[in-house]
Amino acid sequence: MCEKKEGETMEANELKVLLGVNERNLSYEFSHLPGCIGEYNTLLAEAQDAELHAKMHFEVTEARVDGEVRALLPSLLEPGKKYTEGMVEKGVLLHADVQTARRQYIAAVTARNKIKAVCEGLEAKRAMLMSLGAFQRSEMGEMTMRERAMKNGDVGR
């Protein structure tokens, strides 16, 4: 159910299967859900780490290029003219290294958001499964484990 190899993207149909509930086989759903939640929470933590590293790389690249642009601008201007902050900002913004680092940061944020959405979907699935399980037990008149334990006198031992 949760088999997803590193680097793979989830297609819409895979998400429907992962986040959907097979009401005819709730025991399977219940037994596999904790592993899926754990797996995707781990992936979320890794994605958050990757996002923070990408942000740090972007900020360091931006700072480095800012210094480079400030050092280069005086040689490009007419003698006696001074550069403006707007010139520096444009030079930094248009630099290939900054653009690449920005794209990497945006991609990391997007990846985290996608995994976070799956985690939220799995939590919603858990809530739905608990509700469905309680409903099916009540429909079948099945005693819960606690009710059985109380009937057998096993509570509090």
C-alpha positions as CSV (number, residue, x, y, z in Angstrom):
1,M,0.0,0.0,0.0
2,C,2.8,2.5,0.9
3,E,5.5,1.2,-1.4
4,K,7.0,4.3,-2.9
5,K,10.6,4.4,-4.1
6,E,12.8,7.4,-3.4
7,G,12.5,10.0,-6.2
8,E,9.2,8.7,-7.4
9,T,6.2,11.0,-7.7
10,M,2.8,9.9,-6.7
11,E,0.2,9.9,-9.5
12,A,-3.4,10.8,-8.7
13,N,-4.5,7.1,-8.9
14,E,-1.8,6.1,-6.4
15,L,-3.0,8.8,-4.0
16,K,-6.6,7.6,-4.4
17,V,-5.5,4.1,-3.5
18,L,-3.3,5.2,-0.6
19,L,-5.8,7.6,0.9
20,G,-9.0,5.6,0.0
21,V,-10.7,3.2,2.4
22,N,-11.7,-0.4,1.4
23,E,-14.7,-0.8,3.6
24,R,-14.8,-4.6,2.8
25,N,-11.4,-5.1,4.3
26,L,-11.0,-2.8,7.3
27,S,-8.7,-5.1,9.1
28,Y,-6.2,-4.7,6.3
29,E,-6.6,-1.0,6.3
30,F,-6.1,-0.8,10.0
31,S,-3.0,-3.0,10.0
32,H,-1.3,-1.1,7.2
33,L,-2.2,2.5,8.1
34,P,0.3,3.0,11.0
35,G,3.2,2.0,8.7
36,C,2.0,4.4,6.1
37,I,1.7,7.2,8.6
38,G,5.1,6.6,9.9
39,E,6.7,6.3,6.5
40,Y,5.1,9.6,5.2
41,N,5.9,11.5,8.5
42,T,9.5,10.4,8.0
43,L,9.4,11.6,4.4
44,L,7.9,14.9,5.6
45,A,10.8,15.3,8.1
46,E,13.3,14.6,5.3
47,A,11.5,17.1,3.0
48,Q,11.5,19.8,5.7
49,D,15.3,19.2,6.2
50,A,15.8,19.5,2.4
51,E,13.8,22.6,2.3
52,L,15.8,24.2,5.1
53,H,19.1,23.3,3.4
54,A,17.8,24.7,0.0
55,K,16.8,27.9,1.8
56,M,20.2,28.2,3.4
57,H,21.9,27.6,0.1
58,F,19.7,30.2,-1.6
59,E,20.5,32.8,1.1
60,V,24.2,32.1,1.0
61,T,24.3,32.3,-2.8
62,E,22.3,35.5,-2.8
63,A,24.7,37.1,-0.2
64,R,27.8,35.9,-2.2
65,V,26.4,37.3,-5.5
66,D,25.5,40.5,-3.8
67,G,29.1,41.0,-2.9
68,E,30.2,40.2,-6.4
69,V,27.8,42.6,-7.9
70,R,28.8,45.4,-5.6
71,A,32.5,44.8,-6.5
72,L,31.8,44.7,-10.2
73,L,29.3,47.6,-10.6
74,P,31.8,50.5,-10.1
75,S,33.9,49.3,-13.0
76,L,30.8,49.2,-15.3
77,L,29.7,52.8,-14.5
78,E,31.0,56.1,-15.8
79,P,33.7,57.6,-13.6
80,G,32.2,59.5,-10.7
81,K,28.8,57.8,-10.9
82,K,27.7,55.6,-8.0
83,Y,25.6,52.5,-8.1
84,T,22.1,52.3,-6.5
85,E,20.6,49.5,-4.4
86,G,18.2,48.9,-7.2
87,M,21.1,48.2,-9.5
88,V,22.5,45.8,-7.0
89,E,19.2,44.0,-6.5
90,K,18.7,43.6,-10.2
91,G,22.2,42.3,-10.7
92,V,21.6,39.7,-7.9
93,L,18.2,38.8,-9.1
94,L,19.4,38.2,-12.7
95,H,22.5,36.2,-11.7
96,A,22.3,32.6,-12.9
97,D,23.5,31.1,-9.6
98,V,20.8,33.0,-7.7
99,Q,18.1,31.9,-10.1
100,T,19.3,28.2,-9.9
101,A,19.3,28.4,-6.0
102,R,15.9,30.0,-6.0
103,R,14.5,27.2,-8.3
104,Q,15.9,24.6,-6.0
105,Y,14.4,26.2,-3.0
106,I,11.0,26.5,-4.7
107,A,11.2,22.8,-5.7
108,A,12.0,21.8,-2.1
109,V,9.0,23.8,-0.7
110,T,6.8,22.2,-3.3
111,A,8.0,18.7,-2.4
112,R,7.4,19.4,1.3
113,N,3.9,20.7,0.6
114,K,3.0,17.6,-1.4
115,I,4.2,15.2,1.3
116,K,2.5,17.2,4.0
117,A,-0.8,16.9,2.0
118,V,-0.4,13.1,2.0
119,C,0.3,13.1,5.7
120,E,-2.9,15.1,6.3
121,G,-4.8,12.8,4.1
122,L,-3.5,9.7,6.0
123,E,-4.7,11.4,9.3
124,A,-8.1,11.9,7.8
125,K,-8.1,8.3,6.7
126,R,-7.3,7.2,10.2
127,A,-10.2,9.2,11.6
128,M,-12.5,7.7,9.0
129,L,-11.3,4.2,9.7
130,M,-11.9,4.6,13.4
131,S,-15.4,5.9,12.7
132,L,-16.2,3.1,10.3
133,G,-14.8,0.4,12.6
134,A,-17.0,1.7,15.5
135,F,-20.0,1.8,13.2
136,Q,-19.5,-1.7,11.9
137,R,-19.1,-3.0,15.5
138,S,-22.3,-1.3,16.6
139,E,-24.1,-2.7,13.6
140,M,-22.9,-6.2,14.2
141,G,-23.6,-6.0,17.9
142,E,-20.0,-7.0,18.5
143,M,-18.6,-6.3,21.9
144,T,-15.5,-4.2,22.0
145,M,-12.3,-5.6,23.6
146,R,-13.0,-3.4,26.7
147,E,-16.5,-4.7,27.0
148,R,-15.3,-8.3,26.7
149,A,-12.6,-7.7,29.4
150,M,-15.2,-6.2,31.7
151,K,-17.6,-9.1,31.2
152,N,-14.8,-11.6,31.9
153,G,-13.6,-9.6,34.9
154,D,-10.2,-8.9,33.4
155,V,-10.4,-5.1,33.9
156,G,-8.0,-3.7,36.5
157,R,-6.0,-6.9,36.9
